[in-house]
Amino acid sequence: MRSDEPVGRNRMLDAIRGIAALAVVGYHLQGAAPFVPFVHGYAAVDVFFVLSGFVLATAKGEALASGGIGTGRFMAWRLARLMPMIWIGTLLGAAIMPIGTSHPDRAMMLAMGLLMIPMLSGSPPGNNAFPLAPAAWSLFAELVVNAAWPTLARRNDKSAVLAMAIGTGAILIIGGCLRFGDVDFGATPGSIGVGMGRAVFGFAAGIALQATRHRLPRLPSWVGYGLLVFDLMVPPPAIMGPWWDGVMTLFVAPTIVAASVNAVVGRPTQIIANLGTTLSYPLYATHGPIVASLGTALGSTTGDGLARTTAILGVLACCLGIAWCASRLERLIRRMAHRLAKAPRWHRIGGTTLNRGR
């Protein structure tokens, strides 16, 4: 990481996150645009989990271990970080998802989505646990892992607990790959339980990498980019079957982050990182409804390759534009919440107004 970078930010990791978010969008466009190269784009979610563990351990690990931050305060901070964009994505899905206003569970889907509660029964549209914002399943899984982390971080045997978490997550991932054929599980009511293994393993692996960050090699940035492209674009060899995804998730996803932590970055990475910092989370949280709505129309588009490519680029531009608007809206929500938190609290008692201060 360069010495002139903003304190607390790793520009290479920001760039990796931004490319991974684009890969998820590309993968979800596969049905309408089979030539989009991110055939393994769902693996980007596992990179997100590792990144999250590393970044959160860097930001809050010491404070949690020392008891300076309790579980309640930490989770309030995480909810404040994640929930506004989840609300935006869910409301967007309620407005544009091609479900039909007559669907009997539409109001229930909206309420559960806003409360971050997965739909585990019935027949949700698309067989998604979060039908209005399908990507929310991974954010739900991350919040569950986040809730358990503060208690584990204060244990004296934290290394053993971390190893146990990595091992448990790995077993769930291998079991899920053998059951479903690949690692693209977790979003449906029937797979969200085993999908927790992806969050447990990735988050714990990120924490382990953070603990050894000073011993990680200083590599050129192209190494991290190359590993990421390999992970997201190379189709699984038929001879390996479901084991390919297991190997990629358990070994390649953590290696991508390990190769990027101390990477030597230049101007191109700085530019990608700026976009990743601004748009990666909004793009991931809001693209589902857009792709579901516009992708259906795109799938029925006829015409030559140029016309189809232009239509695909239009869908991608729409996703990026709405992600940018969502980031502006989220910033406004945060600013308003901050002002409310800082404002004096006034209470009227018996006709007398008392300022309780802050």
C-alpha positions in Angstrom: 0.0 0.0 0.0 1.4 3.4 -0.9 2.3 5.8 1.8 0.3 8.6 0.2 -3.0 6.6 0.4 -5.7 7.7 2.8 -5.3 6.3 6.2 -7.3 3.2 6.8 -7.9 2.3 3.1 -6.2 -0.3 1.1 -6.6 0.8 -2.6 -5.8 -2.6 -4.0 -8.6 -4.2 -1.9 -11.0 -1.5 -3.0 -10.2 -2.2 -6.6 -10.6 -6.0 -6.1 -14.0 -5.3 -4.5 -15.1 -3.1 -7.4 -14.2 -5.7 -10.0 -15.8 -8.5 -8.0 -19.1 -6.5 -7.9 -19.1 -6.1 -11.7 -18.4 -9.8 -12.0 -21.6 -10.6 -10.0 -23.6 -8.4 -12.3 -22.1 -10.0 -15.3 -22.8 -13.5 -14.0 -26.5 -12.6 -13.4 -26.7 -11.4 -17.0 -25.6 -14.8 -18.3 -29.1 -15.9 -19.0 -29.7 -13.0 -21.4 -26.2 -12.6 -22.5 -24.4 -15.9 -22.5 -21.2 -14.5 -24.0 -20.6 -12.3 -20.9 -17.2 -13.6 -19.6 -17.9 -13.9 -15.9 -19.0 -17.6 -16.1 -17.9 -18.1 -12.5 -19.0 -14.7 -11.2 -20.8 -16.1 -8.2 -17.4 -16.9 -6.7 -17.0 -13.2 -6.2 -19.2 -13.5 -3.1 -16.6 -15.6 -1.4 -14.0 -12.9 -2.2 -16.3 -10.4 -0.5 -16.5 -12.5 2.6 -12.7 -12.8 2.9 -12.4 -9.0 2.2 -15.0 -8.3 4.9 -13.2 -10.4 7.5 -9.8 -8.7 6.7 -11.2 -5.2 6.7 -13.3 -5.5 9.8 -10.4 -7.2 11.7 -8.2 -4.2 10.7 -10.8 -1.6 11.8 -12.3 -3.1 14.9 -10.3 -6.3 15.8 -8.2 -4.8 18.6 -11.1 -2.8 20.1 -13.3 -5.9 20.2 -10.5 -8.1 21.7 -9.8 -5.6 24.5 -13.5 -5.1 25.3 -13.4 -1.4 24.1 -16.4 -2.1 21.9 -19.2 -4.4 23.0 -21.3 -6.6 20.9 -24.3 -4.2 21.0 -22.2 -1.2 19.9 -20.4 -3.2 17.2 -23.7 -4.5 15.7 -25.2 -1.1 15.8 -22.3 0.1 13.8 -22.6 -2.8 11.3 -26.4 -2.3 10.9 -25.9 1.4 10.4 -23.4 0.6 7.6 -25.4 -2.2 5.8 -29.1 -1.5 6.4 -29.6 1.8 4.5 -28.5 0.2 1.2 -30.5 -3.0 1.9 -33.6 -0.8 2.4 -32.9 1.0 -0.9 -32.4 -2.3 -2.8 -35.5 -3.9 -1.2 -37.7 -0.8 -2.0 -36.3 -0.8 -5.6 -37.2 -4.4 -5.9 -40.7 -3.8 -4.7 -41.1 -1.1 -7.3 -39.7 -2.8 -10.4 -39.3 -6.6 -9.8 -41.5 -8.5 -12.3 -43.5 -10.3 -9.6 -46.9 -8.8 -10.2 -48.9 -6.6 -7.9 -51.4 -9.4 -7.3 -48.8 -11.7 -5.7 -50.4 -12.6 -2.3 -47.1 -12.3 -0.4 -45.9 -9.1 -1.9 -46.5 -7.0 1.2 -44.9 -9.8 3.4 -41.9 -9.9 1.1 -41.4 -6.1 1.5 -41.8 -6.2 5.3 -39.4 -9.2 5.7 -36.9 -7.7 3.3 -36.8 -4.4 5.1 -36.3 -6.2 8.4 -33.7 -8.5 6.9 -35.6 -11.7 7.6 -35.3 -14.5 5.0 -38.3 -16.2 3.5 -37.8 -19.8 4.4 -41.2 -21.2 3.7 -43.8 -20.9 0.9 -42.8 -20.4 -2.7 -41.0 -17.0 -2.9 -40.6 -15.7 -6.5 -37.4 -16.9 -8.1 -37.0 -19.3 -5.2 -35.0 -16.6 -3.4 -34.9 -16.2 0.3 -34.9 -12.4 -0.3 -37.0 -12.2 -3.5 -37.0 -8.4 -3.8 -33.2 -8.1 -3.3 -31.7 -11.5 -4.0 -28.1 -10.4 -3.1 -29.3 -9.7 0.5 -28.8 -13.3 1.5 -25.0 -12.8 1.7 -25.5 -9.6 3.7 -27.8 -11.5 6.1 -25.2 -14.3 6.4 -22.5 -11.7 7.1 -24.5 -10.0 9.8 -25.0 -13.4 11.5 -21.3 -14.0 11.5 -20.7 -10.4 12.7 -22.9 -11.0 15.7 -20.9 -14.0 16.8 -17.5 -12.4 16.2 -17.2 -10.0 19.2 -17.7 -12.8 21.7 -15.1 -15.0 20.0 -12.7 -12.2 19.6 -12.4 -11.8 23.4 -11.6 -15.5 24.0 -8.1 -16.5 25.1 -8.2 -19.4 22.7 -9.2 -17.3 19.7 -6.7 -19.0 17.4 -8.2 -22.4 18.1 -11.7 -20.9 17.7 -10.7 -19.3 14.4 -9.2 -22.6 13.1 -12.4 -24.4 14.1 -14.5 -21.8 12.2 -12.4 -22.2 9.1 -12.7 -26.0 9.3 -16.4 -25.9 9.9 -17.0 -23.5 7.0 -14.8 -25.6 4.8 -16.8 -28.7 5.6 -20.1 -26.9 4.8 -18.7 -25.6 1.5 -17.5 -29.0 0.4 -20.8 -30.6 1.4 -22.7 -27.8 -0.4 -20.6 -28.3 -3.6 -21.2 -32.0 -3.6 -25.0 -31.5 -3.0 -25.6 -28.6 -5.4 -22.8 -29.2 -8.0 -21.1 -25.9 -7.4 -20.6 -23.2 -4.8 -23.4 -21.0 -6.1 -25.7 -21.8 -3.1 -27.0 -19.7 -0.2 -29.6 -17.5 -2.0 -32.5 -20.0 -1.8 -34.6 -21.1 1.2 -33.2 -24.6 0.8 -29.6 -23.6 0.7 -29.2 -20.5 2.9 -28.3 -22.7 5.9 -25.4 -24.4 4.2 -24.6 -21.1 2.5 -23.7 -19.8 6.0 -20.5 -21.9 5.6 -19.3 -19.6 2.8 -19.7 -16.6 5.2 -18.1 -18.4 8.2 -15.1 -19.7 6.2 -14.5 -16.5 4.2 -14.8 -14.1 7.2 -12.6 -16.3 9.4 -10.0 -16.6 6.6 -10.0 -12.8 6.3 -9.4 -12.4 10.0 -6.5 -15.0 9.8 -5.0 -13.1 6.9 -5.2 -9.8 8.8 -3.3 -11.4 11.7 -0.4 -12.3 9.4 -0.6 -9.2 7.1 2.9 -8.0 7.9 4.3 -11.4 6.7 2.4 -11.4 3.4 4.5 -10.8 0.3 4.7 -7.4 -1.5 3.6 -8.4 -5.1 2.8 -6.4 -8.2 -0.8 -5.6 -8.5 -1.2 -7.8 -11.7 -0.9 -10.9 -9.5 -4.0 -10.1 -7.6 -5.8 -9.1 -10.7 -4.7 -12.2 -12.5 -5.9 -14.5 -9.7 -9.2 -12.7 -9.6 -9.7 -13.1 -13.4 -8.8 -16.8 -13.1 -11.3 -17.3 -10.3 -14.2 -15.5 -12.0 -13.7 -16.3 -15.7 -12.3 -19.8 -16.0 -15.0 -22.4 -16.5 -14.8 -25.4 -14.2 -13.0 -28.4 -16.0 -15.5 -31.2 -16.4 -13.1 -33.7 -15.0 -13.1 -32.0 -11.6 -16.9 -31.6 -11.3 -18.0 -29.9 -8.0 -14.5 -30.2 -6.5 -13.3 -27.3 -8.7 -15.5 -24.8 -6.9 -14.5 -26.2 -3.5 -10.8 -25.7 -4.4 -11.4 -22.2 -5.8 -13.4 -21.1 -2.7 -11.1 -22.6 -0.1 -7.8 -21.7 -1.7 -8.0 -19.2 -4.5 -10.4 -16.7 -2.9 -8.1 -16.2 0.2 -5.1 -16.1 -2.0 -6.5 -13.3 -4.0 -6.8 -11.2 -0.9 -3.4 -12.3 0.4 -1.7 -11.3 -2.8 -3.5 -7.9 -2.8 -3.0 -6.7 0.8 0.6 -5.4 0.3 0.5 -5.0 -3.5 2.4 -2.3 -5.2 -0.3 -0.1 -6.8 -0.1 2.5 -9.6 -2.4 5.0 -11.1 -4.8 2.5 -12.8 -5.5 0.8 -9.5 -6.1 4.1 -7.9 -8.8 4.9 -10.5 -10.4 1.5 -10.2 -10.3 1.8 -6.4 -12.1 5.1 -6.4 -14.9 3.5 -8.4 -14.9 0.4 -6.2 -15.1 2.5 -3.0 -18.1 4.5 -4.3 -20.1 1.9 -6.3 -19.2 -1.7 -5.3 -21.6 -2.1 -2.4 -24.5 -0.1 -4.0 -24.0 -2.0 -7.2 -24.1 -5.4 -5.4 -27.1 -4.5 -3.3 -29.3 -3.0 -6.1 -28.4 -4.8 -9.3 -30.7 -7.8 -8.7 -34.1 -6.1 -9.4 -32.6 -4.2 -12.4 -31.2 -7.3 -14.0 -34.4 -9.3 -13.3 -36.5 -6.5 -15.0 -34.3 -5.5 -17.9 -32.7 -8.9 -18.4 -36.0 -10.4 -19.3 -36.5 -7.9 -22.0 -32.9 -8.3 -23.1 -33.3 -12.1 -23.4 -36.0 -11.5 -26.0 -34.1 -8.9 -28.0 -33.3 -9.9 -31.5 -30.8 -8.4 -33.8 -27.1 -8.6 -34.8 -24.3 -8.9 -32.3 -23.7 -5.1 -32.2 -27.3 -4.4 -31.3 -27.3 -7.0 -28.6 -23.9 -5.9 -27.2 -25.3 -2.3 -27.1 -28.3 -3.5 -25.2 -26.2 -5.3 -22.6 -24.0 -2.3 -22.1 -27.2 -0.3 -21.6 -28.3 -2.6 -18.8 -24.9 -2.4 -17.2 -25.0 1.4 -17.5 -28.4 1.4 -15.9 -27.1 -0.7 -13.0 -24.1 1.6 -12.5 -26.3 4.7 -12.7 -28.8 3.5 -10.2 -25.9 2.3 -7.9 -24.5 5.9 -8.1 -27.9 7.4 -7.2 -28.2 4.8 -4.4 -24.8 5.8 -3.0 -25.9 9.5 -3.0 -29.2 8.6 -1.2 -27.4 6.5 1.3 -25.0 9.3 2.1 -28.0 11.6 2.6 -29.6 9.1 5.0 -26.4 8.8 6.9 -26.0 12.6 7.2 -29.6 12.9 8.4 -29.2 10.1 10.9 -25.9 11.7 12.2 -27.6 15.0 12.7 -30.5 13.4 14.6 -28.0 11.6 16.8 -26.2 14.8 17.6 -29.2 17.0 18.1 -30.3 17.8 21.7 -33.2 15.7 22.9 -36.1 17.8 24.2 -38.7 16.5 26.6 -41.7 18.3 27.9 -42.6 17.5 31.6 -45.5 19.2 33.3 -45.5 22.2 30.9 -41.7 22.7 31.4 -39.4 21.9 28.5 -36.2 20.3 29.6 -33.1 19.9 27.4 -31.5 16.6 28.3 -28.4 17.4 26.1 -26.6 14.6 24.3 
